[in-house]
Amino acid sequence: MKDLNIEIKNALKESIDKVFSYDATSDIVIEIPKDKSHGDYASSVAMRLARALKKAPLEIAKSILPLLNGYSFIEKVEIAGPGFLNFYVKKENLTELLHDILTLKDKYGSSDFGKKEKIMVEYVSANPTGDLHLGHARGAAYGDTLTRILSFVGYDVLREYYVNDAGNQIEVLGNSLYERYKEALGLPFDLEAIGYQGKDVITLAKKIAKEDGNKWVNDNSEKRKDYFKDVGIKLELDKIKVDLDLYRVHFDHYQSERALYREGKVESALKVLKESPYYFEKEGATWIKTTEFGDDKDRVIIKSDGTYTYFTPDIAYHKDKFDRGYTKLVDILGADHYGYIARLKAGIKIMGYNPDNLEVKIIQIVRLMENGQEVKMSKRTGNAITIRELCEDVGVDVARYFFISKPIISHLDFDLNLARNQSSENPVYYIQYAYARMSSILKKRSDFEVKENYPLLTNPKEVELIKHLGELKNVLIDIAKVKEVNILCNYAYKLAQLFHSYYNDNKVIDEENEELTKERLALIKASSIVLHTVLNLLGCEAKESM
């Protein structure tokens, strides 16, 4: 089947090359006009080429018009305004798309755009010292959806969680668990040394006390300290994994910060930095000249007391990412990390890698709103609201969709009232209800035919729905380029909108017109295939009944 978007791009490219001997590939953008009278597809390429060709857009459009009208799949091309090109496609070519969808099924919309390039996406990476909260929830939903899409369009994707298990917060966690262990044994303990007050720490401490008795009571060795840190990290990380699993977020690899030290990767990175011309010592500390590459000030990598700054293992970690063979890196970081981007890219450059191969996406702040007021604390625990509590309240589908429905660079107000609303006002309900309606129709009749084209599907609303189905592949490729997954939410909502509008105005099963019924059933099946794929990429359930 012809991908009409690509076919029109090729027709424009060939026509412009013939008339002007100019490669216009990067200037060609195809859109579906909002006004149906402006054709099936439109392009502003004549305006985009005016400066390069030193000609008026209207003159460019008129020059290539005769060639464009010569393509077999085009019914006609018209010029509008100062040089817009409106394409009217022969309907039999348009409906060939349904054959493609019905044949490819859940593979429809996939592509080899990524050409198996190895790309690592790091997200969530919350400290293993407590529950995942709303900021983590937005990053988790975004990262998971993005990686699903990147895989679908042909990238070799690794989903990675960086475990910050080597900082002061881990010392506090280990000490907290040790003091709770002594408490569980009925021994004196230091309440002020308990930095983490969670019930899970108390529960684990009781378990250790039961299994090990007083084994660790008078042990001040590094072995004891490491043991309590290790079991504390495992406890918290296991908790995080359970909540991520509920949230339908899964990682291919958990990278330990301590492992970077243990495997000599931090020292290896330091060796490279010390051999670079950007290394220097001042005031007893070791620095690198990150200002040479856009940072606002030079950065310390080893403090005057000999300890490393947070920046040092981060540089080593990114060196390790590249050393593992990943040619593109995406870091998804919280809003408080915006100032970190320049120094990280500078560090990568000093290490000898291309900083352009790192893309950093910043997740902006989320406010949870109820009845027009911000909700900051859980009514049940009095603590910050966790992913688990939110999912139990509004459901996983709604939580995920709401978090990714807006560009991540924008602040997000999460409306609890709307999220709980099970009506068409809730976009998730509205989209899932479209799929349930499609499934209901196909349960009554599923005897459609897989044909080359569907000549009876000429109703304007059928045509609009088919054109939208045909946009999926291009939409996913665009998302892979710009890394904005909210575009897929918009696509899903519009698909539901077009379907509901079509269904409300047309009788799909018409006992008096069997041929039309079978073609319309094919359209419903194709629509359900596409919507199922989209919901899966969004990490939402495609419900057959509601």
VOBALO-408631 format. One record per residue (C-alpha): y, z, x; residue in three letters. Coordinates in Angstrom, 3 decimals, m for minus. Example, Ala and Ser with C-alpha at 12.3 -4.5 7.8 and 13.67 -1.06 7.14 Angstrom:
REM VOBALO-408631
- y:z:x:aa
- m4.500:7.800:12.300:ALA .
- m1.060:7.140:13.670:SER .
END
This chain:
REM VOBALO-408631
- y:z:x:aa
- 0.000:0.000:0.000:MET .
- 3.509:m0.740:1.137:LYS .
- 5.743:2.239:1.783:ASP .
- 8.804:0.813:0.068:LEU .
- 11.197:3.014:2.012:ASN .
- 9.801:1.676:5.285:ILE .
- 9.568:m1.886:3.916:GLU .
- 13.263:m1.869:2.977:ILE .
- 14.200:m0.397:6.372:LYS .
- 12.213:m3.152:8.094:ASN .
- 13.820:m5.832:5.899:ALA .
- 17.284:m4.545:6.811:LEU .
- 16.419:m4.252:10.503:LYS .
- 15.012:m7.802:10.638:GLU .
- 17.919:m9.303:8.655:SER .
- 20.607:m7.607:10.763:ILE .
- 18.839:m8.629:13.959:ASP .
- 18.641:m12.265:12.812:LYS .
- 22.287:m12.517:11.757:VAL .
- 23.993:m10.273:14.331:PHE .
- 21.396:m9.894:17.147:SER .
- 21.832:m6.122:16.860:TYR .
- 19.215:m3.351:16.656:ASP .
- 20.322:m1.234:13.675:ALA .
- 17.242:1.021:13.553:THR .
- 19.152:4.295:14.004:SER .
- 21.821:3.302:11.448:ASP .
- 19.522:2.527:8.520:ILE .
- 19.306:5.222:5.857:VAL .
- 17.640:4.586:2.492:ILE .
- 18.418:6.659:m0.599:GLU .
- 17.408:6.735:m4.242:ILE .
- 20.621:6.261:m6.277:PRO .
- 21.433:8.982:m8.815:LYS .
- 22.762:6.294:m11.152:ASP .
- 19.765:4.175:m12.228:LYS .
- 22.049:1.156:m12.754:SER .
- 22.538:1.060:m8.977:HIS .
- 18.969:m0.041:m8.347:GLY .
- 15.745:1.597:m7.169:ASP .
- 16.961:2.152:m3.611:TYR .
- 20.314:1.889:m1.845:ALA .
- 21.683:1.742:1.689:SER .
- 25.113:2.252:3.256:SER .
- 24.079:0.528:6.490:VAL .
- 26.916:m2.043:6.275:ALA .
- 29.488:0.759:6.414:MET .
- 27.660:2.465:9.282:ARG .
- 27.633:m0.752:11.311:LEU .
- 31.287:m1.724:10.771:ALA .
- 32.547:m0.233:14.040:ARG .
- 29.669:m1.469:16.191:ALA .
- 29.784:m5.017:14.801:LEU .
- 33.595:m5.032:14.497:LYS .
- 33.369:m6.493:11.009:LYS .
- 34.240:m5.344:7.511:ALA .
- 31.285:m3.714:5.674:PRO .
- 31.573:m6.246:2.850:LEU .
- 31.314:m9.137:5.309:GLU .
- 28.200:m7.571:6.904:ILE .
- 26.581:m7.037:3.506:ALA .
- 27.297:m10.605:2.364:LYS .
- 25.924:m12.032:5.622:SER .
- 22.491:m10.413:5.274:ILE .
- 22.196:m10.636:1.471:LEU .
- 20.441:m14.059:1.339:PRO .
- 17.779:m12.919:3.818:LEU .
- 17.134:m9.668:1.943:LEU .
- 16.647:m11.529:m1.334:ASN .
- 13.906:m13.556:0.331:GLY .
- 11.436:m10.664:0.697:TYR .
- 8.517:m10.876:m1.740:SER .
- 8.570:m7.236:m2.850:PHE .
- 12.284:m7.374:m3.743:ILE .
- 13.387:m8.499:m7.182:GLU .
- 17.058:m8.660:m6.186:LYS .
- 19.692:m7.063:m3.953:VAL .
- 23.249:m6.508:m5.105:GLU .
- 26.409:m5.544:m3.242:ILE .
- 28.476:m2.735:m4.731:ALA .
- 31.925:m1.411:m3.829:GLY .
- 32.973:m1.886:m0.195:PRO .
- 29.489:m2.904:0.968:GLY .
- 26.732:m0.731:m0.495:PHE .
- 23.420:m2.577:m0.833:LEU .
- 21.448:m1.817:m3.996:ASN .
- 17.783:m2.843:m4.010:PHE .
- 15.791:m3.615:m7.150:TYR .
- 12.065:m3.615:m6.379:VAL .
- 9.429:m5.570:m8.305:LYS .
- 7.718:m3.024:m10.524:LYS .
- 4.194:m4.104:m9.555:GLU .
- 5.053:m3.199:m5.959:ASN .
- 6.468:0.144:m7.036:LEU .
- 3.354:1.134:m8.984:THR .
- 1.077:0.246:m6.054:GLU .
- 2.058:3.718:m4.857:LEU .
- m0.210:5.316:m7.478:LEU .
- m3.245:3.564:m5.983:HIS .
- m2.334:5.066:m2.625:ASP .
- m2.016:8.608:m3.993:ILE .
- m5.217:8.420:m6.046:LEU .
- m7.127:7.098:m3.035:THR .
- m5.728:9.387:m0.334:LEU .
- m5.623:12.469:m2.600:LYS .
- m4.613:15.587:m0.604:ASP .
- m3.973:13.455:2.502:LYS .
- m1.157:11.599:0.735:TYR .
- 2.199:12.352:2.380:GLY .
- 0.625:13.187:5.743:SER .
- 1.481:11.091:8.774:SER .
- 1.149:10.766:12.533:ASP .
- 4.885:11.266:13.038:PHE .
- 4.278:14.147:15.479:GLY .
- 1.790:12.081:17.506:LYS .
- m0.173:15.273:18.315:LYS .
- 2.678:16.655:20.416:GLU .
- 1.948:20.284:21.292:LYS .
- 4.520:22.527:19.609:ILE .
- 4.498:26.316:19.582:MET .
- 6.290:28.174:16.800:VAL .
- 6.917:31.883:17.328:GLU .
- 7.930:33.945:14.316:TYR .
- 7.904:37.430:12.797:VAL .
- 7.143:39.168:16.170:SER .
- 8.147:42.528:14.679:ALA .
- 7.645:45.601:16.864:ASN .
- 4.221:47.156:16.106:PRO .
- 5.798:50.458:15.133:THR .
- 6.180:50.225:11.358:GLY .
- 6.004:48.142:8.197:ASP .
- 7.329:44.618:7.716:LEU .
- 10.533:44.533:5.692:HIS .
- 12.689:41.901:3.976:LEU .
- 14.116:40.314:7.118:GLY .
- 10.583:39.851:8.414:HIS .
- 9.554:38.466:5.015:ALA .
- 12.116:35.676:5.156:ARG .
- 11.160:34.708:8.705:GLY .
- 7.444:34.863:7.898:ALA .
- 7.752:32.610:4.839:ALA .
- 9.970:30.162:6.717:TYR .
- 7.790:30.057:9.840:GLY .
- 4.549:29.682:7.911:ASP .
- 5.902:26.890:5.700:THR .
- 7.403:25.076:8.678:LEU .
- 4.123:25.174:10.614:THR .
- 2.183:23.901:7.596:ARG .
- 4.551:20.949:7.370:ILE .
- 4.559:20.238:11.112:LEU .
- 0.754:20.150:11.112:SER .
- 0.746:17.874:8.053:PHE .
- 2.982:15.309:9.769:VAL .
- 0.889:15.126:12.907:GLY .
- 1.968:17.835:15.371:TYR .
- m0.517:19.974:17.293:ASP .
- 0.877:23.345:16.218:VAL .
- 0.241:26.843:17.547:LEU .
- 1.449:29.743:15.393:ARG .
- 2.249:32.694:17.642:GLU .
- 3.239:36.322:17.146:TYR .
- 4.758:38.048:20.184:TYR .
- 3.707:41.686:20.265:VAL .
- 6.447:43.851:21.844:ASN .
- 4.014:46.461:23.110:ASP .
- 5.660:47.398:26.416:ALA .
- 8.974:49.027:25.576:GLY .
- 10.355:52.494:24.938:ASN .
- 9.437:52.223:21.236:GLN .
- 5.765:52.139:22.267:ILE .
- 6.216:55.262:24.390:GLU .
- 7.681:56.960:21.307:VAL .
- 4.775:55.737:19.170:LEU .
- 2.200:57.079:21.654:GLY .
- 3.992:60.426:21.909:ASN .
- 4.271:60.695:18.116:SER .
- 0.553:60.122:17.728:LEU .
- m0.279:62.632:20.470:TYR .
- 1.855:65.364:18.893:GLU .
- 0.276:64.679:15.474:ARG .
- m3.145:64.891:17.160:TYR .
- m2.319:68.389:18.426:LYS .
- m1.034:69.305:14.975:GLU .
- m4.320:68.113:13.439:ALA .
- m6.170:70.479:15.771:LEU .
- m4.007:73.388:14.636:GLY .
- m2.296:73.628:18.027:LEU .
- 1.417:73.999:18.814:PRO .
- 3.168:70.633:18.817:PHE .
- 6.669:69.308:19.489:ASP .
- 8.180:68.103:16.208:LEU .
- 11.203:66.627:18.005:GLU .
- 8.901:64.328:20.023:ALA .
- 7.649:62.687:16.820:ILE .
- 9.832:59.594:16.518:GLY .
- 7.604:57.955:13.912:TYR .
- 7.090:60.053:10.813:GLN .
- 4.773:57.694:8.891:GLY .
- 1.722:58.975:7.037:LYS .
- m0.432:56.416:8.840:ASP .
- 0.293:58.141:12.172:VAL .
- m0.788:61.487:10.680:ILE .
- m3.968:59.920:9.253:THR .
- m4.908:58.296:12.566:LEU .
- m4.180:61.516:14.480:ALA .
- m6.580:63.406:12.207:LYS .
- m9.237:60.759:12.825:LYS .
- m8.835:61.091:16.613:ILE .
- m8.979:64.874:16.350:ALA .
- m12.184:64.655:14.328:LYS .
- m13.870:62.189:16.704:GLU .
- m12.611:63.473:20.088:ASP .
- m12.029:67.155:19.421:GLY .
- m9.809:68.748:22.064:ASN .
- m10.646:66.119:24.694:LYS .
- m7.004:65.106:25.209:TRP .
- m5.233:68.441:24.703:VAL .
- m4.582:69.347:28.353:ASN .
- m4.695:65.796:29.684:ASP .
- m1.354:64.537:30.982:ASN .
- m2.841:61.554:32.818:SER .
- m1.776:57.932:32.392:GLU .
- m5.194:57.321:30.866:LYS .
- m4.402:59.665:27.981:ARG .
- m0.933:58.180:27.517:LYS .
- m2.303:54.640:27.521:ASP .
- m5.044:55.629:25.069:TYR .
- m2.597:56.964:22.478:PHE .
- m0.324:53.957:22.947:LYS .
- m3.264:51.580:22.590:ASP .
- m4.653:53.108:19.404:VAL .
- m1.141:53.418:17.979:GLY .
- m0.414:49.735:18.615:ILE .
- m3.753:48.724:17.101:LYS .
- m3.087:50.857:14.020:LEU .
- 0.356:49.356:13.418:GLU .
- m0.675:45.794:14.259:LEU .
- m3.697:45.974:11.949:ASP .
- m1.378:47.165:9.171:LYS .
- 0.979:44.265:9.841:ILE .
- m1.925:41.792:9.761:LYS .
- m3.090:43.115:6.381:VAL .
- 0.388:42.628:4.908:ASP .
- 0.733:39.166:6.446:LEU .
- m2.640:38.219:5.010:ASP .
- m1.443:39.280:1.554:LEU .
- 1.637:37.147:2.157:TYR .
- m0.576:34.153:3.122:ARG .
- 0.762:34.097:6.675:VAL .
- m1.777:33.649:9.462:HIS .
- m1.327:33.356:13.220:PHE .
- m3.406:31.451:15.749:ASP .
- m2.524:33.828:18.566:HIS .
- m1.024:37.276:19.133:TYR .
- 0.594:37.387:22.588:GLN .
- 0.879:40.863:24.093:SER .
- 3.924:41.656:26.236:GLU .
- 1.844:44.102:28.271:ARG .
- m0.641:41.292:28.953:ALA .
- 2.153:39.318:30.608:LEU .
- 2.612:42.181:33.075:TYR .
- m1.122:42.786:33.484:ARG .
- m1.827:39.104:34.224:GLU .
- 0.995:38.865:36.777:GLY .
- 3.052:36.453:34.705:LYS .
- 6.234:38.529:34.884:VAL .
- 5.979:38.736:38.668:GLU .
- 5.272:34.998:38.818:SER .
- 8.430:34.273:36.848:ALA .
- 10.478:36.628:39.038:LEU .
- 9.235:34.795:42.125:LYS .
- 10.560:31.504:40.730:VAL .
- 13.885:33.115:39.823:LEU .
- 14.284:34.662:43.264:LYS .
- 13.686:31.279:44.909:GLU .
- 16.356:29.599:42.765:SER .
- 19.991:29.183:43.916:PRO .
- 21.089:31.185:40.861:TYR .
- 19.611:34.497:42.039:TYR .
- 21.906:37.156:43.516:PHE .
- 22.169:40.904:44.032:GLU .
- 25.143:43.055:43.125:LYS .
- 25.711:46.794:42.703:GLU .
- 22.073:47.458:43.553:GLY .
- 20.797:45.277:40.708:ALA .
- 19.241:41.796:40.651:THR .
- 21.033:39.107:38.648:TRP .
- 20.788:35.424:37.747:ILE .
- 23.797:33.140:37.195:LYS .
- 23.248:32.208:33.561:THR .
- 26.967:31.393:33.255:THR .
- 26.199:28.170:35.152:GLU .
- 24.411:26.986:31.993:PHE .
- 26.621:28.106:29.133:GLY .
- 26.037:31.867:28.900:ASP .
- 29.135:34.051:28.480:ASP .
- 28.195:36.280:31.447:LYS .
- 25.592:36.534:34.188:ASP .
- 22.510:38.597:33.384:ARG .
- 20.689:41.451:35.108:VAL .
- 16.938:40.955:35.449:ILE .
- 16.155:44.067:37.539:ILE .
- 18.276:47.177:37.090:LYS .
- 19.462:49.343:39.969:SER .
- 16.658:51.844:39.247:ASP .
- 14.060:49.071:39.758:GLY .
- 13.096:48.665:36.091:THR .
- 13.228:45.322:34.326:TYR .
- 15.643:44.434:31.555:THR .
- 14.376:43.079:28.205:TYR .
- 15.470:39.636:29.377:PHE .
- 12.959:39.530:32.249:THR .
- 9.671:39.503:30.280:PRO .
- 11.305:37.135:27.757:ASP .
- 11.912:34.574:30.507:ILE .
- 8.340:35.078:31.730:ALA .
- 7.039:34.646:28.188:TYR .
- 8.816:31.311:27.735:HIS .
- 7.613:30.142:31.139:LYS .
- 4.099:30.985:29.972:ASP .
- 4.597:28.981:26.779:LYS .
- 5.471:25.866:28.758:PHE .
- 2.711:26.578:31.294:ASP .
- 0.193:26.602:28.437:ARG .
- 1.059:22.958:27.819:GLY .
- 3.476:23.192:24.896:TYR .
- 6.221:20.589:25.217:THR .
- 8.295:21.836:22.278:LYS .
- 9.046:25.463:21.435:LEU .
- 10.545:26.847:18.244:VAL .
- 11.679:30.495:18.193:ASP .
- 12.518:31.993:14.800:ILE .
- 14.736:35.014:15.417:LEU .
- 16.727:37.516:13.383:GLY .
- 20.487:37.308:12.849:ALA .
- 21.095:39.941:15.546:ASP .
- 19.704:37.533:18.174:HIS .
- 22.358:34.834:17.834:TYR .
- 24.002:35.793:21.141:GLY .
- 20.618:35.638:22.858:TYR .
- 20.223:31.854:22.569:ILE .
- 22.528:30.824:25.430:ALA .
- 21.018:33.261:27.960:ARG .
- 17.465:32.297:26.971:LEU .
- 18.175:28.581:27.392:LYS .
- 19.912:29.322:30.708:ALA .
- 16.859:31.261:31.888:GLY .
- 14.587:28.356:30.922:ILE .
- 16.813:25.947:32.846:LYS .
- 16.791:28.155:35.943:ILE .
- 12.985:28.327:35.673:MET .
- 12.929:24.528:35.978:GLY .
- 12.229:23.576:32.348:TYR .
- 14.304:21.520:29.931:ASN .
- 16.200:23.948:27.662:PRO .
- 16.487:21.209:25.028:ASP .
- 12.755:21.637:24.459:ASN .
- 13.464:25.065:22.979:LEU .
- 14.860:25.154:19.447:GLU .
- 16.019:28.521:18.149:VAL .
- 16.349:29.064:14.397:LYS .
- 18.299:32.117:13.264:ILE .
- 17.263:33.853:10.042:ILE .
- 20.273:35.266:8.244:GLN .
- 20.407:38.570:6.392:ILE .
- 18.768:39.162:2.999:VAL .
- 20.182:41.354:0.246:ARG .
- 17.866:42.468:m2.539:LEU .
- 19.827:42.457:m5.811:MET .
- 18.996:44.068:m9.160:GLU .
- 21.345:44.094:m12.153:ASN .
- 24.149:42.923:m9.870:GLY .
- 23.700:45.811:m7.427:GLN .
- 22.176:45.790:m3.953:GLU .
- 18.825:47.593:m3.674:VAL .
- 18.301:49.102:m0.222:LYS .
- 15.540:51.636:m0.641:MET .
- 12.135:51.750:m2.276:SER .
- 12.128:53.824:m5.464:LYS .
- 8.605:54.927:m4.593:ARG .
- 9.018:55.991:m0.955:THR .
- 12.755:56.229:m0.392:GLY .
- 12.364:53.955:2.636:ASN .
- 13.297:50.341:3.234:ALA .
- 11.416:47.980:0.919:ILE .
- 8.385:46.362:2.523:THR .
- 6.813:42.927:2.114:ILE .
- 3.851:44.534:0.359:ARG .
- 6.031:46.321:m2.201:GLU .
- 8.011:43.163:m2.930:LEU .
- 4.836:41.100:m3.384:CYS .
- 3.376:43.737:m5.694:GLU .
- 6.606:43.646:m7.718:ASP .
- 7.342:39.903:m8.091:VAL .
- 4.183:38.221:m6.757:GLY .
- 3.488:36.375:m3.515:VAL .
- 4.451:32.938:m4.876:ASP .
- 7.881:34.053:m6.017:VAL .
- 8.569:36.117:m2.895:ALA .
- 7.751:33.226:m0.578:ARG .
- 9.606:30.581:m2.603:TYR .
- 12.782:32.631:m3.052:PHE .
- 12.987:33.371:0.679:PHE .
- 12.765:29.699:1.673:ILE .
- 14.718:28.175:m1.207:SER .
- 18.016:28.341:0.693:LYS .
- 18.883:27.192:4.242:PRO .
- 17.920:29.989:6.633:ILE .
- 21.352:29.908:8.263:ILE .
- 22.807:31.117:4.936:SER .
- 22.848:34.696:3.749:HIS .
- 20.426:35.177:0.858:LEU .
- 20.784:37.294:m2.251:ASP .
- 17.268:37.818:m3.610:PHE .
- 17.672:38.265:m7.381:ASP .
- 14.936:40.643:m8.555:LEU .
- 15.744:40.081:m12.217:ASN .
- 15.275:36.332:m11.874:LEU .
- 12.195:36.795:m9.677:ALA .
- 10.484:38.858:m12.384:ARG .
- 11.464:36.443:m15.144:ASN .
- 8.475:34.429:m16.386:GLN .
- 10.430:31.632:m18.016:SER .
- 11.786:28.231:m17.023:SER .
- 14.851:29.993:m15.570:GLU .
- 12.622:31.091:m12.701:ASN .
- 12.181:28.001:m10.471:PRO .
- 8.690:29.072:m9.354:VAL .
- 7.498:29.463:m12.943:TYR .
- 9.150:26.141:m13.846:TYR .
- 7.339:24.291:m11.007:ILE .
- 3.973:25.958:m11.563:GLN .
- 4.205:25.320:m15.303:TYR .
- 4.593:21.609:m14.541:ALA .
- 1.314:21.689:m12.617:TYR .
- m0.389:23.654:m15.412:ALA .
- 0.802:21.060:m17.943:ARG .
- m0.577:18.227:m15.803:MET .
- m3.905:20.060:m15.498:SER .
- m4.040:20.620:m19.255:SER .
- m3.576:16.894:m19.941:ILE .
- m6.264:15.960:m17.433:LEU .
- m8.706:18.459:m18.965:LYS .
- m8.371:16.585:m22.265:LYS .
- m8.654:13.133:m20.716:ARG .
- m9.385:12.233:m17.116:SER .
- m10.699:8.680:m17.545:ASP .
- m7.898:6.961:m15.650:PHE .
- m8.593:3.936:m13.476:GLU .
- m7.771:3.515:m9.803:VAL .
- m6.120:0.066:m9.722:LYS .
- m3.948:m1.914:m7.318:GLU .
- m0.952:m1.502:m9.623:ASN .
- m0.036:m0.299:m13.096:TYR .
- 2.024:m2.987:m14.850:PRO .
- 2.468:m1.057:m18.114:LEU .
- 4.380:1.810:m16.471:LEU .
- 7.860:0.419:m17.027:THR .
- 9.502:3.306:m18.866:ASN .
- 12.626:4.360:m16.866:PRO .
- 11.354:7.956:m16.643:LYS .
- 7.992:6.712:m15.341:GLU .
- 9.779:4.628:m12.731:VAL .
- 11.904:7.613:m11.615:GLU .
- 8.844:9.845:m11.351:LEU .
- 6.928:7.244:m9.315:ILE .
- 9.858:6.743:m6.930:LYS .
- 10.073:10.485:m6.380:HIS .
- 6.344:10.690:m5.611:LEU .
- 6.915:7.954:m3.048:GLY .
- 9.503:10.046:m1.211:GLU .
- 7.114:12.804:m0.114:LEU .
- 6.195:11.371:3.282:LYS .
- 9.833:10.751:4.236:ASN .
- 10.912:14.173:2.980:VAL .
- 8.295:15.900:5.142:LEU .
- 9.280:13.890:8.216:ILE .
- 12.940:14.771:7.616:ASP .
- 11.992:18.467:7.412:ILE .
- 10.071:18.171:10.696:ALA .
- 13.218:16.758:12.303:LYS .
- 15.782:19.265:11.006:VAL .
- 13.463:22.279:10.466:LYS .
- 14.950:23.094:7.033:GLU .
- 12.059:23.876:4.691:VAL .
- 14.296:24.516:1.679:ASN .
- 14.350:20.714:1.330:ILE .
- 10.734:20.908:0.136:LEU .
- 11.696:23.502:m2.493:CYS .
- 14.298:21.031:m3.762:ASN .
- 11.693:18.250:m3.787:TYR .
- 9.204:20.408:m5.735:ALA .
- 11.803:21.441:m8.301:TYR .
- 12.948:17.853:m8.865:LYS .
- 9.340:16.695:m9.247:LEU .
- 8.786:19.349:m11.923:ALA .
- 12.075:18.360:m13.558:GLN .
- 11.156:14.655:m13.683:LEU .
- 7.696:15.445:m15.023:PHE .
- 8.882:17.842:m17.746:HIS .
- 11.508:15.319:m18.843:SER .
- 8.942:12.494:m18.953:TYR .
- 6.336:14.598:m20.759:TYR .
- 8.807:15.821:m23.387:ASN .
- 9.908:12.270:m24.228:ASP .
- 6.620:10.365:m24.013:ASN .
- 3.159:10.526:m25.533:LYS .
- 0.725:10.409:m22.619:VAL .
- m2.441:10.130:m24.703:ILE .
- m1.833:7.405:m27.282:ASP .
- m4.963:6.673:m29.333:GLU .
- m3.433:3.383:m30.477:GLU .
- m2.824:2.086:m26.942:ASN .
- m5.814:2.777:m24.702:GLU .
- m4.599:0.699:m21.742:GLU .
- m1.236:2.444:m21.601:LEU .
- m2.962:5.823:m21.987:THR .
- m5.171:5.183:m18.949:LYS .
- m2.215:4.086:m16.826:GLU .
- m0.222:7.145:m17.865:ARG .
- m3.202:9.377:m17.067:LEU .
- m3.241:7.818:m13.604:ALA .
- 0.449:8.713:m13.232:LEU .
- m0.239:12.307:m14.348:ILE .
- m3.138:12.598:m11.896:LYS .
- m1.025:11.212:m9.041:ALA .
- 1.767:13.648:m9.926:SER .
- m0.667:16.571:m9.949:SER .
- m2.040:15.567:m6.529:ILE .
- 1.454:15.471:m5.021:VAL .
- 2.577:18.716:m6.656:LEU .
- m0.614:20.473:m5.525:HIS .
- 0.054:19.329:m1.939:THR .
- 3.674:20.488:m2.082:VAL .
- 2.786:23.912:m3.508:LEU .
- 0.153:24.326:m0.794:ASN .
- 2.705:23.479:1.916:LEU .
- 5.049:26.059:0.384:LEU .
- 2.234:28.610:0.454:GLY .
- 2.287:28.929:m3.351:CYS .
- m0.597:28.738:m5.802:GLU .
- m1.107:25.638:m7.956:ALA .
- m2.063:27.270:m11.279:LYS .
- m4.122:25.240:m13.724:GLU .
- m3.188:27.484:m16.627:SER .
- m0.305:29.852:m17.327:MET .
END
